[in-house]
Structure formats: structure tokens, C-alpha cells
Amino acid sequence: MTTIESIAKDFESGAVRNQNLEQIIFTEVCGADASRVAEACRAAAKIRCELLEKKTGARLPLIRGSMIDTCSLAGGEAVLAGIESKIGSACIPMGYAGPAKIRGQYVNPDEQLYIPLATNEAALVAGVQRGFKAIALAGGLQTLVHFDGMSRAPMLEAPDIYAAADFCQSARGNPALIAELQTCIKDPFVKLKDIETWQLGTKVIIRLICTTGDAMGMNGVTKAAADISRRLLTKLTGWKLLTISSNMCTDKKSSHINILHGRGKSVQTEIFIPEEVLALVFKQGTTSRAVEKVVFHKCYLGSGFSGTLGGYNVNAANAIAAFFAATGQDMAHVVSSSSCFVQADAVEGGLHFMVSFPSLELAAIGGGTLFGTAKEALNLIGCGNFGTTPGDNRCVMRLAEIAAATVTALDLNTACAQAAGYEMADSHVKLARGEK
């Protein structure tokens, strides 16, 4: 009789391959019972972790004892473990900020909205909280999602530069071609909305922009790009595929094309903070003029001089990372999603504060959003009921507004803290180190 212990021995000897461990336990120990797939995945992770401890001499009881069930079944029989070589889970402290007063297209300003944030950085949650306090006293933050589109950009090679030029000119934004290529996309949630093209000699870059429902859509668009490339190559004699992703997409890298053309969700936020609110919420010396000077000198003069690409903000990546970690997002998209632009203008009576997010890449379904604490966090902010019909993306649009509002709250707070001289440094010392 096959047991967990016998499989563990076979795994240690190499008789059971790493990538087959979950499937063998599910089939031979759990009897392929669909209700026991999580049990099989937990057992596989425990076997790996114990072997890792044995090989290295390290003790990993917390990793081994922390399990998030990200597994599922494909076709009722094939185990999908979520990630490869799983040994347990990592834990990050989670706090909350709020209530957040947001006047959006998908968020009602009367909601009692509390934002989950997962981070190891002291002062971050407090900073978001103070930003939201100022926002609430000022009447609420306006949010606007004005672009929705996930991109993938395959690169093809033409037989000569003339063929490349002809294709680029004929394919760019061609509604007939868009309609034709849509027919070869198998995923019903992926809708091709535009085609952008560039030529580099005989190389042709085709940037495909699709809507993807409540999913972030990277996997769906990648599959669509493969299907589209296959279709094009049946029509283009002498052409060949060089790469399914040319980095013109641009995925998980800071790039100017995402800033100019958008990727994921493009969001704007705006609020007017009266002088009396600045004086009430923040430290002495925080005036609209002082904040304006900090944002200009830090975010534009300093960022420009350093050669920063897209990081014309105070500390957007902090809030993005904490929000993404809490809600199960792809953490690699922090780099592009935090490429945002802050504006702070001293106007009559107070501060006009705005943040522009060209490429917020996030999801209400898919990846880590469906499991464990991330699912609970999404439910907390009303983003857990993703759409199940093509074209329904209200849940992720709401999520984008909340993410943008969270970043705005932190950047507002930190800009105001720096406008008050040494307050940012002093608050970190107090909250992180307990020093006066």
C-alpha cells in the first residue's frame, strides 16, 4: 500500500520527480478524491520542506507550518499546485487604514471602506491613515479610471524591410484585422481592442491591447498573442516568430510606453485640501506652498536629475507593495504600477493635490487573489465578487480606484511630513525604533 511515508522516501531517492509529487499523492494516497486535493498539496509541501531541512540543517517550522491552499484541479484529475516546489508560505504583518472617503465611478463616498495593507515597514500604515484623515476632512478623493487594456507585444521578422513597412502601415489600428484576429482568441474574457506596430529593420513589433474582464489578464493576453501570431504567420509568407514578448508590452519593467499608452488600468485622483485641514492634520509648517515646493523639488527636480523613469512621486511603491501583498497581486508589477506622477499646486485657500497612474496592473480574479488571506482582504473592500460574464470588469475597476486612493493618501501624507521639516525622519525613528 502506498503511503505518505513511502512516497517521501521515493522522493528523497529521486524515484519521484519534484513536479509530480502532488499528483502522485493525490492519485495514490487520496484516491483522486477531488475533496482531498488541498490535503495532497499540503502533504507534498511538508515532504519537500522536511527534506530541505534534512539537506541543509536549517530549521523551518514556521515555513512548514504556514500553508495557503492555492491548489486546484484541471479537468477533474490534474493537480495544479499554484506554484512549483512549494514548501509552505511566507507571512507578512497586515494592518488597515481608513475609513477611506473615495468619490469614484465604482466606490461610493458613503461607504465605510477600510484598506488592508501587508508590510514590514513601520510608519507606512500610520502614514496612509493620516492621509485618509486629511482626505475625509477635505470631503473625499475623486478617482477616475480612464483606460483599461492589457498588452502583449510579439516580435516577428519579415523577409525584407519593405514587407515589414507594409505590414506596420496596414495593421496599425485596422478594425477589419482586429475583428479577424479576435476570432482566433479562445479565451471569451479576452477582447482585442487595438493593434500598435513598430518597425526595426526587418523586425516588426506588434503591441496587442486587450480587455480582460476582472482578471489582470497577463496569461490570457499571452495566450491570445500566441494564437494571433500563429494566424498571422499563416498569412505572411517568409515571416517567422522571434519572440512572443518583445518587451514593448511592457511587462514588469519601468517603461515610458506604459506611461504614454497605458497598461492595465490608467487612473487619475484629485483632491483640494483647505489650509485649515493641512494645519489641523499635519505638523506645524505644513502649508500648501510648502507642500508644493517639496513635490516640485523632490519629485521633479530630484527625480529628473537622478534619471528616474516614471518615479515622479513621493513613495508610491510603498503603498502599492503593501496593497498588492495584502490582496494577492503579482508583486513584480509593483515596479510598473508605481510609475506615477504627483502634482501639488498651492491655490487660493489650500492645496490642489493630484496623482496620475498610467499603468496600474491588478486583478480581482486569478493568481493569488482567489486564496487565503488575499481573498478575505478583497472581500473586505468589496472586490471579491468578480464578474463571470465577458465584459464585466466592475470589480477590478473598483479595485483600481481603491489602490490609487491608497497611494494618494500615503504620498499626500509623506509630502506634508517633508514640508514640516524633519517630521518624516522623526516619525520613523519613533514608530520603528521606539526612540523619542
N, C-alpha and C positions, 0 to 999 in steps of 0.2 A: 504493500500500500504506500502510495506517495504521500509524504508529509512535508510540512514546512521545514523541518529539520533536515530531511534528506535532500530537499531542493537547495537549502543553504549550503550543504556540503558539496553538491554538484556545482553550485555557483562558484564556490571558493576554488574548486579544482579546475574550473574553466569548461566543464561539461555543459553548463547552462550559460548561454551568452547574455550579456548585460541587457541588451534591448529586448530579450524575450522573457525576462524574469516575471513581470506582471502577468503576461499571457499564460505562462506555464502554471503559475499559482492559481490563477482564475480557472483554468481548464481542469487541472489535475487535483487540486485541493478543494476548490469551491464548486466543482461540478458545473461550471459555466452558468451558474445561477446569477442572473442579472442583478439581483438584490445584493449580491456579495462582491460586486466589482470594487467598491471602496475598501473593503476588507483585504482583497488581494493586493491592491496598490499599497496599502499601509504595511502589509507584511513584506512586500518587496523592498520598500524603503528601509524598513528595520533591518533586513538582511544585509543590504548594502552598507548601512551605517555601521553595523556591528563589525563587518569585515574591514571597513575603513579604519575603525578603531584598532582592530587587531593588527593591521598592517603598519599603522603609524605610531601606535602607542598613545595617541591622543584620546581624551575622554570627551564624548559628545552627547551627554544625556539630554541636554535641553534641545538640541537639534533633532535628535532621535525621537524625543517625546512630543515635538511640535509638528502636528500633521494638519495640512489643509487638503481636503479631498478635491483635487482638480481633475479627477479621472472621469471617463465616460466610456460608453460602448458605441462602436461604429458597426452598423448592420446587425446589432444584437449579439455580436460574438467577438469582435476585435477590440481589445482593450487599448484605450488612449489614455496614457498616464498623465498627460498635461505637460510635463517636462521630462527630459531624459535623465536617467541615473539619479532619480530622486532619493534623498536620504532623510528628508524631514522638511522643516520650514524655518524661516527667519522671522523673528518677532521685532516689531518696531513700536515704541510707545505711541499711543494715539490720544489726542485731545480734541477739543472742539472750540469753535469761535461762533459768536452770534448772540442774539438773533441778527441775521443779515437782512437789511431792508433793500430789496432789489426791485426796480421798476423796469421789468423786461418784457419781451414778447412772450416768454414762456414761464416767467416767475411773477407771481402776484405780490405787490408790496405789502399786503396784509398778512402774508404767511409768516409764521414763526419758524424761520429757517436757521438751523444750526449746522455748521460746516465741519465735517470730520477732517482732521489733519494728522498724518502719521510722520513723526520726525524725532530725531535725537537731539535737535538743536534747541536749547533753552532760549527763551525770549521770542521765538517765532510765533507761537500760538498767541502769546500776550500781544505781540505787535499786530497780528491780524485782528484780534479782539478790539484793540484800541482804534484801529482804522474803521472797523464796523460801527463802533460807538459814534465816531465823528460823522460817519455817513448817515446813521439813523437820525442824529440830531439835525443834520442838514436836509432831511426829507427823503433820503433814499438815492441810490445809484441807478442811473439809466444805463441799460445794456441793449446792444443791437447786434444780432448775428446777420451779416450781410453777404456771406459767401459760404457755400457748402460744396466741397469737392475733394475727393481723394485722388491722387495721381500716381501713375507709374509710367516710366519712360524707357521703353526698349530702344536699342540701337541696332539698326540694320545697315548692311553695306550694299551699295548699288554697284553695278558693273562699271559705271563711269560717272563723272561729275554732272553730266547733262541729265542723265536719268535721275540722279539724286535731286537736282534742282526742279525738274518737272514734277516729281512726286511731292516735294515740300510745298510747292505752289498749289497743286491741285487738292492736296489732302487737308491743308490747314483750314479748320472750321467748316469743312464741307458737310452740309446737312445730309446729303444723299449717302455719302460714305459713312457718316455716323450711324445712320439708320441701318445700313447694310451690316456694319460691324457689330451692332447691337444684337443682331440675330444669332451670332456665334457665341455670345456670352451666356453661359449656362446658369450662373447664379441669378435668381429672379430679383435679388435685392440690389444688384449692381447695374446701374444705368449710365451708359456713356453719354456725356453731355457736351464734350468738346475735344478737339484734337489740336495740339500745337506742334509745330515742326521746326527743326533747325538743321542746317547742313554744315558739315565739316569735311570738305573734300568729297570723297565718295561715301562718307558716313552720314547717316540720317538718324536723327533723334526724334522720336515720336512721343510726345508727352500726352498721355491719355488722362482725361479728367472725368471722374465718375462720381455719382452719388451712391451711397451705400447704406441707406436706412439708418438705424440706430447703432450700427457697427462702426468702429473706426475704419474698417474696410481695407486694410492693407493686404490681407491674404486674398480677399475677394477680387481686388483690383489686379493683384499679381496674376491670379488665375485668368482673369479677363485679358490681361496683356499677353499672356501665352496663347490663348485662343485667337486673339486678334492677329498676333504675329504669324501664327500658322496660316490663317486665312489670307493675309497679305502676301505671304511668300508663295502661295499657290497661284497668285495673280501676277507677281513681279518676277519675270524671267531673269535668271542670273543673279538674283539677290540672295543674301544669306543673313541669318541672325548672328550678331556679335555678342550681345548680352540682353537679358530680359530686363535689366535695370541699369541704365547708363549714368545714374547719379544726377540726372536732370530732373528727378521726380520732385523734390529731393527728400530722401528718407533718412531721418536720424542724424542729420548733419545740419549745421547752420549754413544757410544759403540765401543769396539775395533773390533768387527766383521765387522762393516761397514767400518772401516779404512782398514782392511786387505782384505776384499772380495769386497768392493764397494757396493754402493746402490744409485739408481738414476743415476747420471752421475759422472764418475770419470774424472777429468780434471787436466792437467799439464799446468803451464805457465812458461815462461823463457824469460829473457832479459839480455843483457850486457849493463851496464851504464858506459860510459867512465868517467874518473876522472874529465875532464873538464866540463862535464854535471852536475856532482854532485856539483862542485864548482859554476856553473852558477845558478842552480835552488835552491839549498838549502843553509842554513846558513853556516857561517864560522866554520870550524872544521869538516864538513861532508866529510869524505874520505871513500874510500872502506874499509880500515882497521877498521875505527871507526864504520861503519855500521855492518861489520862482527862481531865485538866484542859485539855490542848491541844485535844483533839477537841471538848470542850464549848464552850470559849471561841472557838475558830476556826470550827468547822463549824456551830454552832448560834447562839451569841451574835453572832458576827461576820456570819454569813450572814443571820440573821434581821434584824439591824439594817440591813444593806445592801439588803434587799429581794430577796435571791436567791430564785429559783424553782427548787426541786429540786436546787440545788447544795450540799447539806449534806454535803460531803465535803472531803477534803484537796486532791487534784488529780487526780480521776478522769479528766478529759478528756485528760490527757497520755497515760495508758496506753491508753485507748480509741482515741485517734487513731493511736498507733503500732501498735497491734494491727490496727486497721481498714486502715491503709495497707499493712501487710505482707500481709494476707490478702485484699485486693481487695474490701473492703466499700464501700458507699456512704458517702463521707466526710461527707456532710451529716447523717447520722444520729448523728454524734458528739454533737450538741447535745442530743438527747433520750436517747441511750443513756448519757450520762454524768450524767444526773439521778439520782444515787444517794445513799443515806443511810448514813453511817458511825456505828457505836456502839462506844464503848470504855469498858468498866467495869472498875475495879480491884476484884478479888475476892480471896479468900484464896489466896495462893500465886502470883498473877500477873495477867495481863490477859485479859479476855474481849473479843475483837475480832470485830465482825460488820459486814457490808456488805449492804445491800438494793438490788437493781437492778430497778426496776419495769418498765423498757422497753428491754431490750437488743434492738436491731433489727439482725440479722445473718443471713448466708446461707452455705451450703456449696455452692450452685449458683446460677447466674445472675449477671448483671452482670460485674464484673471477676474473679470467683472462678475462672473457667474458663481463664484465660490467664496466660502468662508466669510471672513470679516469684511471683504470688499463688497460682497452682496449686501450685507447689513448696512454698510456705510452708504451705498447707493439708495437703499430703501429709506434711510434716514433723511435724505434730501429729496426724496420723491422722484428718483431717477432709476428705480428698479424695474418698472413695468415697461420694458422695451416693446417697440412695435413688432407685430408678427405679420404684417402685410407690406409688400413692396411699396416704397414711397413714404412710409410712416417713419418720421425721424424726430418727432417732438421730444422724445426723452433725451436724446443726445444733444439736441439744441438747448434744452433746459440746462443740461449738464455743462455745456459750453458757457452759458451765461453765468452760472454759479462759479465756475473755475475762474473766469475773467474777473468777476466781482471780488473773489478771494485775493487774487494778485493785486488788484487795485487797492484793496484795503491795506495790504502789507506795504505796498510802495508808497501810499499816502502817509502811513504811519512813519515809515523809515525816513522819508523825505522831511517830514516835520520834525523828527527826532534830530536829524542832522542840522536842521535850521535853528535848533536850540543849542547849538554849540557841541558840547561833549556828551549830550544825553544818550546817544546811541551806545557809546563806549561804556558809560556808567551803568546803563541798564543791563548790558550783557554781563558786566562784572557782578552785579547784584544777583541776577537771576540764574546765571550759570555757575558762579563760584560762591555765592553767599557772602560776598565781601561788601562792605559799605563804601 
